[in-house]
Structures are given as structure tokens and as C-alpha cells.
Amino acid sequence: MDYPINEKIMVESKLNTSEKIAYEWLKKKYKYSFKDIIKSNKTPDFICNDGKRFEVKALYVNSIMFSQQQMNSLKDDDFIIVVDTNNKKIVGYFKWKDREKEKFRIYVPKQNYSGIKIDEETHTKFFKAKNLAEFKSEGRVTVSDFIEELLEPYFKKFDNLRIEKRE
């Protein structure tokens, strides 16, 4: 899509894949222009001139993940936009106060991993490999193989990180 220069800089440098999809959707659904949508560096992701606030979440299997800080920052009238990044479409849209009624499982990690940046591919693999039975159906049969698959992106980043397989 062709954007005016200021909008292009914002879209290409500040938005992840989910946010780009949600941004385009917001412009169509609410007839917002670039000047109406402010990209926040905190929760929620977008704050609009009319007072609406939007948090964007990528869908992993049937789950969306929030940090504890995000859970505490969201207000009842904030909107959650759920994005299927594989199909590049919005699959859910609801107010935060209505989250209990939604079909999506809300996942909050028990530990704070703010110092670790997990790439989207690893995150997707983790949620897609929800259980060993699903993993086995893909032809990977051992728990060691399962763990190795999850940690594979870290092997690339840290040469000295290795797992010894027991036979």
C-alpha cells in the first residue's frame, strides 16, 4: 500500500505485523485518517483522537497473551483486536470488560520475561505445539525433539547453547 511519507515512516518502522493489519482495519472500520491514530509505546497500542483505545494481539492457536503489566493497564472500555497473522485478518474484536465472554483463551505468563525478546516464529511454534500429541502427529516423536524444536531459534543466537540428547 502507498502511504504519505509521515504515515509510511510510522507504519514501516513502528508497527509489527499484527499492528499493521489492525491499523488498516481501524482506518476502514472507523474511517480514521493517519492523523486520528496515535501509536503508543505502551498499552494500549493505539489511542485515537475520539478517545477510543485499542490493544492489538496476535492469535496463537486459540490464545492471546498479555503481560501482567498490560492486564493492569487496560481499562474496561479499551478494545482488543485479535489478529490472525497467518491469514492477515481480524478474527476478534471486543471490549476488555467483556473478555470473559470471548472464545479466546487469555494467557498471562507467571514470570516476567521483559529482558528476553522472543521472536514471533518461536512464539507461534510454542502455541502451535500445545501438546505432545500434536507434535507427534507432525512426525516428531520424542520429548527431546519437542524441546529442541522450541529452542532451535536460540541455538542460532547462542553458539554455545546445546542440549545433550539421552538415548
C-alpha positions as CSV (number, residue, x, y, z in Angstrom):
1,M,0.0,0.0,0.0
2,D,1.2,3.5,-0.8
3,Y,1.3,5.8,2.2
4,P,2.1,9.5,2.5
5,I,5.7,9.9,3.8
6,N,4.9,10.5,7.6
7,E,2.5,7.6,7.6
8,K,4.9,5.3,5.8
9,I,7.6,6.0,8.3
10,M,5.3,5.1,11.2
11,V,3.9,2.0,9.6
12,E,7.2,0.6,8.4
13,S,9.3,1.4,11.5
14,K,7.0,1.3,14.5
15,L,4.3,-1.4,13.7
16,N,4.7,-5.1,13.9
17,T,2.8,-7.4,11.6
18,S,-0.3,-7.6,13.8
19,E,-0.4,-3.9,14.3
20,K,-0.1,-3.2,10.6
21,I,-3.2,-5.4,9.9
22,A,-5.1,-3.8,12.8
23,Y,-4.1,-0.3,11.6
24,E,-5.5,-0.8,8.1
25,W,-8.7,-2.3,9.7
26,L,-9.1,0.6,12.0
27,K,-8.8,3.1,9.1
28,K,-11.6,1.2,7.2
29,K,-13.9,0.4,10.1
30,Y,-13.8,3.8,11.8
31,K,-12.9,6.0,8.8
32,Y,-9.8,7.2,10.7
33,S,-7.1,9.0,8.9
34,F,-3.4,8.8,9.8
35,K,-3.8,11.9,12.0
36,D,-6.6,10.3,14.0
37,I,-4.5,7.3,15.2
38,I,-1.6,7.7,17.7
39,K,0.8,4.8,18.0
40,S,1.6,4.3,21.7
41,N,4.8,2.8,23.1
42,K,2.8,1.4,26.0
43,T,-0.6,-0.4,26.4
44,P,-2.8,0.1,24.5
45,D,-1.2,0.1,21.1
46,F,-3.3,2.7,19.5
47,I,-5.0,5.8,21.1
48,C,-7.4,7.7,18.8
49,N,-8.4,11.3,18.8
50,D,-12.0,10.4,19.6
51,G,-10.9,8.7,22.9
52,K,-11.1,5.1,21.7
53,R,-8.1,2.9,22.8
54,F,-7.1,-0.3,21.0
55,E,-4.8,-3.1,22.1
56,V,-3.7,-5.5,19.3
57,K,-3.0,-9.1,20.0
58,A,-1.8,-11.9,17.6
59,L,-3.7,-15.2,17.8
60,Y,-1.8,-18.3,18.7
61,V,-4.0,-21.4,18.3
62,N,-6.9,-20.1,20.4
63,S,-4.9,-18.0,22.8
64,I,-3.9,-14.4,23.2
65,M,-1.1,-13.4,25.5
66,F,-1.0,-10.4,27.9
67,S,1.7,-9.4,30.3
68,Q,0.7,-8.7,33.9
69,Q,1.5,-5.0,33.2
70,Q,-0.8,-5.0,30.2
71,M,-3.6,-6.6,32.3
72,N,-3.2,-3.8,34.9
73,S,-3.1,-1.0,32.3
74,L,-6.1,-1.9,30.2
75,K,-9.4,-0.1,31.0
76,D,-12.8,-1.7,30.8
77,D,-13.7,0.4,27.6
78,D,-10.5,-0.4,25.8
79,F,-10.9,-2.6,22.7
80,I,-8.9,-5.7,22.0
81,I,-8.3,-6.5,18.3
82,V,-7.3,-10.1,17.7
83,V,-5.3,-10.7,14.5
84,D,-4.6,-13.9,12.7
85,T,-1.2,-13.0,11.2
86,N,-1.0,-16.1,9.0
87,N,-4.2,-15.2,7.1
88,K,-3.7,-11.4,7.6
89,K,-7.2,-10.8,9.0
90,I,-9.0,-9.7,12.1
91,V,-10.6,-12.7,13.9
92,G,-11.9,-11.0,17.0
93,Y,-12.8,-7.6,18.4
94,F,-14.2,-7.0,21.9
95,K,-14.1,-4.6,24.9
96,W,-11.7,-5.5,27.6
97,K,-14.6,-5.7,30.2
98,D,-16.2,-8.4,28.0
99,R,-13.1,-10.7,27.9
100,E,-14.8,-13.4,30.0
101,K,-17.4,-13.9,27.3
102,E,-14.9,-14.3,24.5
103,K,-13.9,-17.5,22.8
104,F,-10.2,-16.7,23.1
105,R,-8.1,-18.1,26.0
106,I,-6.2,-15.3,27.7
107,Y,-2.7,-16.3,28.7
108,V,-0.6,-14.4,31.2
109,P,2.9,-15.8,31.8
110,K,3.7,-16.2,35.5
111,Q,7.2,-14.9,35.1
112,N,8.3,-11.6,33.7
113,Y,10.4,-12.1,30.6
114,S,10.8,-8.4,29.7
115,G,14.6,-8.9,29.4
116,I,14.2,-11.6,26.8
117,K,12.8,-10.9,23.3
118,I,11.2,-14.0,21.8
119,D,10.7,-13.7,18.1
120,E,7.3,-14.2,16.6
121,E,8.3,-17.5,14.9
122,T,9.3,-19.1,18.2
123,H,6.2,-17.8,19.9
124,T,4.0,-19.3,17.2
125,K,5.8,-22.6,17.4
126,F,5.2,-22.7,21.2
127,F,1.5,-22.1,21.0
128,K,1.0,-24.4,18.0
129,A,2.8,-27.2,19.8
130,K,0.3,-27.1,22.6
131,N,0.7,-30.7,23.5
132,L,3.0,-33.6,22.6
133,A,0.2,-35.4,20.8
134,E,0.0,-32.6,18.2
135,F,3.8,-32.6,18.0
136,K,3.9,-36.4,17.4
137,S,1.4,-36.1,14.6
138,E,3.9,-34.0,12.7
139,G,6.4,-36.8,12.8
140,R,8.5,-35.7,15.8
141,V,8.2,-38.4,18.3
142,T,10.3,-37.7,21.5
143,V,10.1,-35.1,24.2
144,S,13.7,-34.2,23.4
145,D,12.8,-33.5,19.8
146,F,9.9,-31.3,21.1
147,I,12.2,-29.3,23.4
148,E,14.9,-29.0,20.7
149,E,12.3,-27.6,18.2
150,L,11.2,-25.0,20.7
151,L,14.7,-23.9,21.5
152,E,16.0,-24.0,17.9
153,P,15.9,-20.2,17.4
154,Y,18.2,-19.8,20.5
155,F,20.7,-22.3,19.0
156,K,21.1,-19.8,16.2
157,K,21.7,-16.9,18.5
158,F,23.9,-18.6,21.1
159,D,26.5,-20.9,19.6
160,N,27.4,-22.4,23.0
161,L,23.8,-23.4,23.9
162,R,23.3,-27.1,23.3
163,I,21.1,-29.8,24.7
164,E,22.5,-33.3,25.0
165,K,20.1,-36.0,24.0
166,R,19.8,-39.1,26.2
167,E,19.2,-42.3,24.4
